[in-house]
Amino acid sequence: MNMAPAGDGRRIEHHMGTTISLHAVDAPPDAADRFFAEIRLLETYLSRFRDDSEVMRLERGELTIDEASPQVREVLVRCDLLRSATRGAFDHRPVIDGHRRLDPNAFAKGWIVEQALTHLQLAGVRSYFVNAGGDVVVGAPPRGQTAWRVGITHPDDPTAVFARLDLDRSAIATSGRYERGDHIRRIDRTTAPVDADELTSVSVIGPQLATADALATAVLASGEPRPSWWHPDSPYGIVSVVASGRVGFTAVSYT
């Protein structure tokens, strides 16, 4: 996803294996410091990019779930619920090369950003735009604007966008074939031809970034533009693209 706004109050840092940019409007001078300090703290619990994180220690058996921090336990419970709700399409405990991994990143990244945003909200910041590796969460639009403008990256051309959306106090997350993450189990890692109806990109829009990210991963893994487990009254909407270039939408009911 492409970040549209620019101006004063922006900071960019590298965390969780990706780039996170913050644009906060009318924020106190230390707001960005607090935002990124919280991300750094939560990385020590949940990042797979740190060998000493609790998630990695749990995977190696050096830590039990009862010994883990409340933050880790909360995230893993939420991941278990999402795995059940998506009938296994979202899987934070995949078996890779015969070994079970613990990889909540498709949910944890957005959850960490949301926790960090509470520092902005408690400081009275209502207008913000965060881009976490292409996944976006926004607050109220700046004065004089009706929404934040967000572009969805084209799955065949990362320098182009195929759709632009107006967001207000909501989030959007995208999963695509170009990512080829281990958590997307259905993706073919061979050079076999791609079927015209195969999903190449899924974006999910809704009220929470962490859930949107996990659902985008799950929909792509399912291979269905609207999986059978998708609840008809979901507050999240789907924008899907198949290999032939056809774009599909579901209704977004959270507004």
C-alpha positions in Angstrom: 0.0 0.0 0.0 1.2 3.5 -0.8 1.2 6.2 1.8 -0.5 9.3 0.6 0.0 12.0 3.3 3.2 13.9 3.9 4.2 16.8 6.0 5.3 17.8 9.5 5.1 15.2 12.3 6.3 12.2 10.4 8.9 9.7 11.6 10.1 6.5 10.0 11.8 3.6 11.9 12.6 -0.1 11.2 10.9 -2.6 13.4 9.6 -6.2 13.2 11.5 -6.8 9.9 9.8 -3.9 8.1 9.5 -0.1 7.9 7.0 1.7 10.1 6.1 5.3 9.4 4.1 7.6 11.6 2.3 10.8 10.6 0.7 12.4 13.6 -1.2 15.7 13.4 -1.2 18.2 16.2 0.8 15.8 18.4 2.8 16.6 21.5 6.6 16.8 20.9 7.2 13.4 22.6 4.3 11.5 21.0 6.4 9.8 18.4 9.0 8.9 21.0 6.3 7.1 23.1 4.8 5.4 20.1 8.1 3.9 18.9 9.3 3.1 22.5 6.2 0.9 22.9 6.9 -0.9 19.7 10.5 -1.6 20.8 9.2 -3.0 24.1 6.6 -5.2 22.5 9.2 -6.5 20.0 11.0 -8.1 23.0 7.9 -10.2 23.6 6.5 -10.9 20.1 9.1 -10.5 17.3 10.4 -13.4 15.3 13.2 -11.1 14.2 14.8 -11.3 17.6 16.4 -14.5 18.9 15.8 -13.4 22.5 12.1 -12.6 22.1 9.6 -14.6 24.2 8.1 -16.0 21.0 11.4 -17.4 19.9 12.1 -18.7 23.4 8.7 -20.4 23.4 9.4 -22.0 20.1 12.8 -23.4 21.3 11.2 -24.7 24.6 13.2 -22.3 26.7 10.0 -20.7 28.1 6.6 -22.2 28.9 3.4 -20.5 28.1 2.7 -20.0 31.9 6.0 -18.2 32.2 5.3 -15.9 29.2 4.2 -12.3 29.6 0.5 -11.4 29.5 1.1 -9.7 26.2 2.3 -12.9 24.6 -0.5 -14.9 26.1 -3.1 -12.5 24.9 -1.8 -12.5 21.3 -1.7 -16.3 21.2 -5.2 -16.6 22.5 -6.4 -14.2 19.8 -4.5 -16.2 17.2 -6.1 -19.4 18.4 -9.5 -17.8 18.1 -8.7 -16.6 14.5 -7.5 -20.0 13.5 -10.8 -21.5 14.7 -12.9 -18.8 13.1 -11.1 -19.3 9.7 -11.1 -23.1 10.0 -7.4 -23.2 10.0 -6.8 -20.8 7.1 -5.0 -18.5 9.5 -2.3 -20.7 11.2 0.2 -19.2 13.6 1.6 -22.6 14.3 2.5 -24.0 10.9 4.6 -27.1 10.3 7.6 -26.1 8.2 10.1 -28.7 7.0 8.7 -31.1 9.6 9.0 -28.7 12.5 6.2 -26.7 14.1 6.9 -23.0 14.2 5.4 -20.4 16.4 4.7 -17.4 14.0 2.0 -15.0 15.2 3.5 -12.2 13.1 0.5 -11.9 10.7 -1.6 -10.8 13.8 1.1 -9.6 16.2 2.5 -6.8 13.9 -0.8 -5.0 13.8 -1.5 -5.7 17.4 1.8 -4.1 18.4 1.0 -1.0 16.3 -2.4 -0.7 17.9 -1.0 -0.9 21.4 1.5 1.8 20.5 -1.2 4.0 19.2 -2.9 4.1 22.6 0.0 6.5 23.6 -1.0 8.9 20.9 -4.7 8.6 21.8 -4.1 9.1 25.5 -2.1 12.3 24.5 -5.2 13.6 22.7 -4.0 12.8 19.2 -7.0 12.0 17.0 -5.5 12.4 13.5 -2.8 10.0 12.5 -1.6 7.7 9.7 0.6 4.7 10.3 2.0 2.5 7.6 3.5 -0.7 8.9 5.1 -2.5 5.9 2.2 -1.6 3.7 -0.5 -2.2 6.2 -2.2 1.0 7.2 -4.2 2.2 10.2 -5.6 5.8 10.4 -7.4 8.0 12.9 -9.7 10.9 12.0 -8.6 12.8 8.9 -6.8 16.2 9.4 -8.9 19.4 9.5 -10.1 20.3 6.1 -10.0 16.7 4.7 -12.8 14.2 4.6 -10.6 11.1 4.7 -7.1 9.7 4.4 -6.4 8.5 0.8 -4.7 5.0 0.6 -3.6 3.1 -2.5 -3.6 -0.7 -2.8 -0.4 -1.9 -4.5 -0.9 -3.8 -7.8 0.1 -7.5 -7.3 2.0 -7.6 -10.5 3.7 -4.2 -10.2 4.9 -3.0 -6.8 5.4 0.5 -8.1 1.8 0.9 -9.2 -1.6 1.0 -7.4 -4.8 -0.5 -8.8 -7.3 1.0 -6.3 -7.5 4.0 -4.0 -9.7 4.1 -0.9 -10.7 6.8 1.5 -10.3 5.8 5.1 -11.5 7.3 8.4 -10.6 5.7 11.7 -10.1 2.3 10.2 -7.4 -0.1 8.9 -6.4 -2.0 5.8 -4.0 -4.9 5.4 -2.9 -6.7 2.2 -1.5 -10.2 1.6 -0.2 -11.2 -1.9 1.5 -14.0 -3.8 4.6 -11.8 -4.0 5.0 -12.0 -0.3 5.2 -15.8 -0.2 5.3 -15.9 3.6 5.5 -19.1 5.5 2.1 -18.3 7.1 0.4 -18.5 3.7 0.4 -22.2 3.4 -1.5 -22.5 0.1 0.9 -20.5 -2.0 2.7 -22.5 -4.7 6.5 -22.1 -4.3 7.2 -23.7 -7.7 7.3 -22.2 -11.1 4.1 -23.9 -12.2 1.7 -21.7 -14.2 -0.8 -19.7 -12.2 -4.5 -20.4 -12.8 -6.5 -17.4 -14.1 -8.8 -17.7 -11.0 -6.0 -18.0 -8.4 -5.9 -15.2 -5.9 -2.9 -13.0 -6.2 -3.8 -10.2 -3.7 -6.2 -9.8 -0.8 -6.8 -6.6 1.1 -9.1 -6.5 4.2 -10.6 -3.3 5.5 -12.0 -2.9 8.9 -11.8 -1.4 12.4 -8.7 -3.2 13.7 -5.3 -3.6 11.9 -4.3 -6.8 13.6 -7.5 -8.6 12.7 -7.5 -7.2 9.2 -3.9 -8.5 8.7 -4.8 -11.9 10.0 -7.9 -12.1 7.8 -6.1 -11.0 4.7 -3.6 -13.8 5.3 -6.4 -16.3 5.9 -8.4 -15.4 2.8 -5.4 -15.6 0.6 -4.5 -19.0 2.1 -8.0 -20.3 1.5 -7.8 -19.5 -2.2 -11.4 -18.2 -2.2 -12.3 -14.5 -2.8 -15.0 -14.9 -0.1 -14.4 -18.1 1.9 -17.3 -20.2 3.2 -16.2 -19.3 6.8 -16.6 -15.6 6.2 -19.4 -14.2 8.3 -22.0 -12.3 6.3 -22.3 -9.6 9.1 -18.5 -9.1 9.4 -17.4 -5.6 10.1 -14.5 -6.2 7.6 -14.6 -6.0 3.9 -12.5 -7.8 1.2 -10.8 -6.5 -1.9 -9.5 -9.4 -3.9 -7.5 -9.8 -7.1 -7.2 -13.0 -9.2 -4.4 -13.8 -11.7 -6.6 -12.8 -14.7 -6.8 -9.3 -13.2 -10.4 -9.5 -12.1 -11.1 -7.5 -8.9 -13.8 -8.4 -6.4 -15.3 -6.5 -3.5 -17.4 -7.4 -0.5 -19.6 -4.9 1.3 -17.9 -3.0 4.2 -20.4 -2.5 7.0 -18.2 -0.9 9.7 -18.8 2.7 8.6 
